[in-house]
């Protein structure tokens, strides 16, 4: 259907209460598939949340009336790879066009502004790492690690923040353009104990073992549910005995219905949002030989209707 220029400008006025700052953002908004995609984009934007939701407490008891979550993760190995490739293509494109904004969706981190905001971008990673390490501290474990892994590391926002807590940190991502920027940043900052590596298929994760800490935030949600499940299982298998994984992912997206065949037969937004039901997540944790230490609801889905949780688990 497409979006007209008038509709794009009106969206800025209605959702953000202001005029669009440039013709570039108008054209970007016009590239949305339809009005529904624009609505979800604006409702989930940090600017909207800062204006209307910054001080609102997270509602308790949402979606308690749901009796069925229509997410089917069964798929063939070929379908799994096709889904993985689709996501990789989308994020590699982001890596060439808007590498920092794709990690933190904020106008300040668009290419036009990142030069003046690069330090704020990486400082935000330090805050997120401290937030994740509090799960470790509350479990009675010292946040000092031999090996740590950051999955979906992008340009190394969390990877480099982890470097103060581990002898060696590995950042994994599906987008070489993002990883090149992360490597350059680490070199320029003199951070020598991090390494960035590309994952081209889920099975590539089999080569990673013996990690004391695995983290992932605002990453798995951009993958279809079968890929979310497969990656999460591999990340837990990468843990050393006694190692911890602190991973965020949505567990429910309102009115989401998923099957691999239907997904592969339809177009998806470049930055999609998906959930993996908790029943599947707990099965993965059990099969990987881990125990749950803490589960906390968070706000990583923004105003996309649904639920997101952080799962802190430990390898037995």
C-alpha positions, 0 to 999 in steps of 0.5 A: 500500500505504501505511505504518503508524505502527508501521512508520514508528517502527520505521524510525527505530529500525532505521536511525537507532537512535533514536525519531522526534523528532515526530509530524510526522516520523512522518506524513511517513514514513507518507506514503511509498508503501511500505517500499521507499521508506522504506528508500531514504529512510533509507539516503540520509539524511545522518544515516544516512551520518554514523553509518555511512558518514562515514569509509568510503572510497568503494569502487572497482570497483563495478558492473564486472560490469554489461554493459547499462544499460537507459536509453532517452532517446528521447522526443517533444517532448511527452513531454519537456515532460510529464516536465519539468512533472512535476518542476517540480510536485514541486519547486514543492510542495517550495518551498511546504512545505520549500524548504531541506530539499529542497535539503539533506536534513537535519532541521536544514533543515526549516522547524521548524528552519531559523531557527536553522540558516540560516547553516549552510545557506548556509555549506555552499554556500561549501564546495561552491563551493570544491570545484567551483572546485578542478576549475577550479584543477586545470585551470590556469584562474583562478577569476575569471569575468565570467558564471557560471550555477548551474542548479537553484539552489533558494534560492541556496545556491551562487549567492550563494557564487559571487558572490565569483568572478564579476562576475555570477551567474545562478541558474536553477530550475524552482521560483518559491517557491525563487527568491523565497527566494533573491532575498530572501536576496540582498537582505538580504545586500546581494549585488547581482551575482546574479539569479534566473530561472525555467525553465519548459521546456528550450527556455528555456535557449536564451536563456542564452549566453556563460557562463564557468562553469556549475555544477550539483550534486545537481540533474540526478539528480532528473530523468528521464534524457531531461530530464537529457540535454536540460538538460546539452546546453543547459548546455554550449551556454551556455558561451562559448569557453574556458568551463568546466562542472562538473556532477554527475550519477549515471551508473548506478542499480542495476537502473534500467530507463527508458523515457519511456512507462513513466515517464509511465504510473507514479507516481514518488516526489516526490524521485526519483533517476535516472542518465544513462549515461556513453556518452550524457554523452560524446556530449553533450560531443562534440556540444556542442564541448567537451573533457573535463578531469576526471571524478571519482566522488563520493557524491552518490547517498548509499546509493542503489546506483549511481554518481555522477560530476562532469564538468569540461569546457571549450568549445573 
